[in-house]
Amino acid sequence: MSKYNFDELTNRRNTNSVKWNVEEDKLPMWIADMDFKTAPEIKAALETRVASGIYGYTEPGDDWYEAYINFFEERHHFMIAKDWLVFSTGVVPTISSTVRKLTSVGDNVVVLSPVYNIFYNSIINNQRNILQVPLLYKENEYSIDWENLEIALKDKKTTLLIFCNPANPISKIWSREELERLGKLCEENSVPVLSDEIHCELVLPGKEYIPFASVNETNLYNSIMAIAPTKTFNLAGIQTSAIVIANPELRKKVVRQINTDEVAEPNVFSCPAAIAAFNEGKEWLDELREYLFSNRDYVKAYLENNIPELTLVDGDATYLLWINIDKLNTNSEEFTSFLKEEANLIVNEGKEYGGNGDHFIRLNVACPRARLEEGLKRLHQGVIKFLKR
């Protein structure tokens, strides 16, 4: 018997939601936030903070550090020392600040594509060069192109690698062997790794993600690991995250930059939300994961039975589905535009993620089943219309 109701059809229109700020007839299944209410335990903690009536300057207390430390030790067998933890308002601010501090204008920053599109913004907006190493794609699976990765890391202008663990948008959990090999290559070429691990809790029940820094001392002391409760507990608007940096020299640099960029101070709700999430949200999270991956299974079966022109890439992580559109003989920009106008369905075009992304669309299934069913019906009708155009 479920304790939490993920079938509740929430209404987010007219709330200034980025996701839902669309025309009334459009169904948004794109940006990575969920249509579920957060855990009631988190809501209760925030209500308690609101009830105090005083919202002055705040800072992380011991309970904030302990929440992260205990959660990662219990769930991921990774013991984080207190002095490794640094507060940041978000993973994306952490990425941009780290790019500014650890690289120089004109340097190369390596990414393994297709990958989260905002990585590209953080690189380009700081006048650095994107050095894509496209992942190999074979038989509906992705793997790292080790030969070309080594070439990219050996380039004298390469000074940072931004990594996504687990991988968005391809829904992949990296193996310990892959993480170890990647860490070794980067250390050998004096290239630190900035690992975005914001999706780390959203994995298939029974599967485990491996924190990049937990693999060995090489990875631990040559990495900056960005983590947060925001994707997991639907708290993106709260603006709360942490950075794990064991290397004191790297930590000193990053801390200086996030303070320069004014993204190092929590708002009055940042810490209470994170503390409640990690301390009291585990049961909610376990039920959420079951629901999300039930949605994934539903989509896979629906595509196989009703829309064979689309192929879901199998994945064990995130609520973001990566769907191949090659059989439609089109590109992602054309197809997503068609879906929006002709099927009133909004999804992400794969092109913006780089690599072979133009052959894919990204679909957000973090929603009640009834809404997912409506989205798939629109997708089905959109494909039928597209083939008849």
C-alpha positions in Angstrom: 0.0 0.0 0.0 1.5 3.3 -1.1 1.8 6.1 1.5 2.1 8.9 -1.1 -0.2 9.7 -3.9 1.7 10.3 -7.1 -1.5 9.9 -9.2 -2.8 13.3 -8.0 -3.3 15.6 -11.0 -1.7 18.8 -9.8 -2.5 22.1 -11.6 0.6 24.2 -12.1 -0.9 26.7 -14.6 -0.9 30.4 -13.6 1.9 29.8 -11.0 4.7 31.3 -13.0 6.1 27.8 -13.6 8.7 27.8 -16.4 7.5 24.4 -17.5 3.8 25.3 -17.5 4.0 28.8 -18.9 2.6 27.6 -22.2 -0.7 28.0 -24.1 -3.7 26.3 -22.6 -3.9 23.7 -25.3 -0.3 22.6 -25.0 1.0 19.8 -22.7 4.6 20.4 -21.5 6.8 17.3 -21.1 10.2 18.9 -21.4 12.1 20.8 -18.7 13.4 18.6 -15.9 11.1 19.3 -13.0 8.3 17.0 -11.8 4.5 17.5 -11.6 4.4 15.9 -8.2 4.1 17.8 -4.9 7.3 17.4 -2.9 7.5 15.1 0.2 5.0 16.3 2.9 7.9 16.1 5.4 9.7 18.8 3.4 6.6 20.9 3.2 6.1 20.7 6.9 9.7 21.8 7.6 9.2 24.8 5.3 5.9 25.7 7.0 7.7 25.6 10.4 10.3 27.9 9.1 7.7 30.3 7.6 5.8 30.3 10.9 8.9 31.8 12.7 8.1 35.1 11.0 11.7 36.1 10.7 13.6 35.6 7.5 17.0 37.2 8.0 20.5 36.2 6.8 21.2 32.5 7.3 24.1 30.0 7.0 24.5 26.3 7.0 24.5 24.7 10.4 25.9 21.4 11.6 22.5 19.8 10.8 22.9 20.7 7.1 26.4 19.1 6.9 25.2 16.0 8.8 22.2 15.6 6.6 24.4 15.3 3.5 27.1 13.2 5.2 24.6 10.7 6.7 22.5 10.4 3.5 25.5 9.7 1.2 27.1 7.3 3.7 23.8 5.3 4.1 22.7 5.4 0.4 26.0 5.3 -1.4 28.6 4.1 1.0 30.6 7.3 0.5 31.9 9.0 3.6 32.1 12.7 3.0 34.2 14.7 5.4 32.6 17.9 6.7 35.3 20.2 5.4 34.8 18.8 1.9 31.2 20.2 1.8 30.5 23.7 0.5 27.1 25.3 0.0 26.1 26.7 -3.4 22.8 28.0 -4.6 22.7 25.5 -7.4 24.5 23.0 -9.6 24.5 25.3 -12.6 26.0 28.2 -10.7 28.6 25.8 -9.4 29.4 24.7 -12.9 29.8 28.3 -14.3 31.9 29.4 -11.3 34.1 26.4 -11.6 34.6 27.0 -15.3 35.6 30.6 -14.6 38.1 29.7 -11.8 39.8 26.6 -13.1 40.1 27.5 -16.8 41.1 30.6 -18.8 39.5 32.4 -21.8 40.3 30.3 -24.9 40.8 27.0 -23.0 39.1 23.8 -24.0 36.5 22.2 -21.8 35.7 18.6 -22.6 32.2 17.1 -22.5 31.0 13.6 -23.5 28.0 14.3 -25.7 25.1 14.1 -25.9 25.0 15.7 -22.5 23.0 18.3 -20.5 22.7 21.3 -22.8 23.4 23.9 -20.1 27.0 22.7 -19.9 27.5 24.3 -23.3 26.1 27.6 -22.0 28.5 27.6 -19.1 31.4 27.1 -21.4 30.5 29.4 -24.2 29.3 32.3 -21.9 32.7 32.3 -20.3 34.6 32.5 -23.6 35.9 28.9 -23.4 35.9 26.4 -26.2 33.6 23.3 -26.1 35.5 20.2 -27.0 32.9 17.5 -27.6 33.9 13.8 -27.4 30.8 12.2 -28.8 29.8 9.0 -27.1 29.7 5.8 -29.3 26.2 4.7 -30.1 25.7 1.1 -31.1 22.7 -1.2 -30.8 20.7 1.4 -28.8 23.4 1.8 -26.2 26.0 4.4 -25.5 29.7 4.0 -24.4 32.7 6.2 -24.1 35.0 6.7 -27.0 38.2 6.2 -25.0 40.6 6.8 -27.9 39.2 10.2 -28.8 38.8 11.1 -25.2 42.5 10.6 -24.6 43.3 12.8 -27.6 41.1 15.5 -26.2 42.6 15.3 -22.8 46.1 15.5 -24.2 45.4 18.7 -26.0 47.5 21.4 -24.2 44.5 23.8 -24.2 42.3 21.3 -22.4 41.9 22.3 -18.7 38.6 20.8 -17.5 36.2 18.0 -18.1 32.5 18.4 -17.2 30.9 15.1 -16.6 27.3 14.0 -16.0 26.8 11.1 -13.5 24.3 9.6 -14.0 24.1 10.8 -17.6 21.4 13.2 -18.8 19.8 12.8 -21.4 20.9 9.2 -22.1 19.7 7.8 -18.8 22.9 5.9 -18.1 24.5 4.8 -14.8 28.3 4.8 -15.3 30.0 1.6 -14.0 32.8 1.7 -11.5 35.3 0.6 -14.2 34.3 3.5 -16.5 34.6 6.0 -13.7 38.0 4.6 -12.7 39.3 4.7 -16.2 38.0 8.2 -16.8 39.5 9.4 -13.5 42.9 7.9 -14.4 43.0 9.5 -17.8 42.1 12.9 -16.5 44.6 12.7 -13.6 47.4 11.6 -16.1 46.7 14.7 -18.2 46.3 17.1 -15.2 42.6 17.8 -16.1 40.2 18.1 -13.2 36.7 16.6 -13.4 33.6 18.6 -12.6 31.0 15.9 -12.0 27.3 17.0 -12.1 25.5 14.4 -10.0 22.1 16.1 -9.5 20.2 13.1 -10.9 22.0 10.6 -8.6 19.0 9.4 -6.6 16.7 8.9 -9.5 17.8 5.4 -10.5 16.0 2.2 -11.1 15.0 0.5 -7.8 17.7 -2.2 -7.1 20.3 -0.3 -9.0 23.0 1.9 -7.5 24.8 4.9 -8.8 28.5 5.4 -7.9 29.7 8.8 -6.8 32.6 9.8 -9.0 34.7 10.9 -6.0 34.1 7.6 -4.2 35.8 5.3 -6.6 39.4 5.9 -5.4 41.8 8.6 -4.2 42.7 9.6 -7.8 39.1 10.5 -8.5 38.6 12.0 -5.0 41.4 14.5 -5.2 41.0 15.4 -8.8 37.3 16.2 -8.8 34.6 18.7 -7.9 31.3 16.9 -7.3 28.1 18.9 -7.5 25.1 17.4 -5.7 21.7 18.6 -4.6 18.2 17.5 -3.4 16.5 19.6 -6.0 15.9 17.2 -8.8 15.1 14.3 -6.5 12.6 16.1 -4.3 11.3 18.7 -6.8 12.9 21.7 -5.1 14.5 23.5 -8.0 12.9 26.8 -7.0 14.4 26.6 -3.5 17.9 27.0 -4.9 20.0 24.7 -2.7 22.9 22.5 -3.4 26.3 21.4 -2.2 29.8 20.9 -3.7 32.1 18.1 -2.5 35.8 19.0 -2.9 38.3 16.9 -1.1 41.4 18.5 -2.6 42.1 21.6 -0.5 43.7 23.6 -3.3 40.8 23.0 -5.7 38.4 23.7 -2.8 40.1 27.0 -2.0 39.8 28.1 -5.7 36.2 27.1 -6.1 35.1 28.6 -2.8 36.7 31.9 -3.7 34.9 32.0 -7.0 31.4 31.1 -5.8 31.8 33.9 -3.2 32.9 36.3 -5.9 29.9 35.3 -7.9 27.6 35.6 -4.9 26.2 32.1 -5.1 27.6 30.8 -1.8 24.9 32.0 0.6 21.7 30.1 1.3 18.3 31.8 1.4 16.2 31.2 4.5 14.6 28.0 3.1 17.6 26.4 1.4 19.0 24.5 4.4 15.7 23.5 6.1 14.5 22.0 2.7 17.7 20.0 2.2 17.8 18.8 5.8 14.2 17.6 5.7 14.7 16.0 2.3 17.7 13.9 3.3 16.6 13.1 6.9 12.9 12.5 6.4 12.3 12.0 2.7 13.7 8.6 2.1 10.4 6.7 2.1 8.9 9.2 -0.3 11.9 8.9 -2.5 11.7 5.1 -2.6 8.0 5.3 -3.7 8.8 8.0 -6.2 11.5 5.8 -7.9 9.0 2.9 -8.2 6.5 5.3 -9.8 8.9 6.9 -12.2 10.3 3.6 -13.5 6.8 2.2 -13.8 6.1 5.2 -16.0 9.3 4.4 -18.0 8.1 0.8 -18.5 4.7 2.1 -19.6 6.2 4.3 -22.2 8.5 1.5 -23.5 5.5 -0.9 -23.9 3.3 1.9 -25.5 6.0 2.7 -28.1 6.5 -0.9 -29.0 2.8 -1.6 -29.3 1.6 1.7 -30.8 4.5 3.8 -32.2 7.1 1.4 -33.6 8.7 4.3 -35.5 10.1 5.5 -32.1 12.7 3.6 -30.1 13.3 4.2 -26.4 17.0 4.0 -25.3 17.1 1.6 -22.3 18.2 3.4 -19.2 18.5 3.0 -15.5 18.5 6.6 -14.4 16.5 9.9 -14.5 12.9 10.5 -15.5 14.0 11.9 -18.8 13.5 9.5 -21.7 15.8 9.5 -24.7 13.8 8.4 -27.8 15.3 7.7 -31.2 13.4 9.1 -34.2 15.5 7.8 -37.1 12.6 5.8 -38.6 10.8 9.1 -39.2 13.5 10.3 -41.6 13.6 13.7 -40.0 15.6 15.7 -37.4 14.8 16.6 -33.9 14.1 20.3 -34.5 11.6 19.6 -37.3 9.8 16.9 -35.4 9.5 18.7 -32.0 8.2 21.8 -33.8 5.7 19.6 -35.6 4.6 18.0 -32.3 4.1 21.4 -30.7 2.0 22.8 -33.5 0.1 19.8 -34.7 -0.1 17.6 -31.5 0.0 20.3 -28.8 2.9 18.4 -27.1 6.1 20.0 -26.0 9.2 17.9 -25.7 13.0 18.7 -26.0 14.8 18.5 -29.3 17.8 16.2 -29.0 20.0 18.5 -31.1 20.6 20.9 -28.2 22.5 18.1 -26.3 25.2 17.7 -28.9 26.7 14.4 -30.2 24.1 12.4 -32.2 21.3 14.2 -30.4 19.6 15.4 -33.5 18.4 11.8 -34.0 16.4 11.9 -30.7 13.8 13.7 -28.6 13.8 13.9 -24.8 10.5 13.2 -22.9 9.9 14.0 -19.2 7.8 11.3 -17.6 7.8 12.7 -14.0 4.0 13.2 -14.0 0.9 11.4 -12.9 0.0 8.4 -15.0 -3.1 10.0 -16.5 -1.1 12.9 -17.7 1.5 10.6 -19.2 -1.2 8.6 -21.0 -2.5 11.9 -22.5 1.0 12.8 -23.6 1.6 9.5 -25.3 -1.8 9.8 -27.0 -0.7 13.2 -28.4 2.7 11.7 -29.4 1.0 8.9 -31.2 -1.3 11.3 -33.1 1.6 13.5 -33.9 3.6 10.7 -35.5 0.5 9.6 -37.5 0.1 13.2 -38.8 3.8 13.6 -39.4 3.9 10.5 -41.6 0.9 11.7 -43.6 2.2 15.2 -44.1 
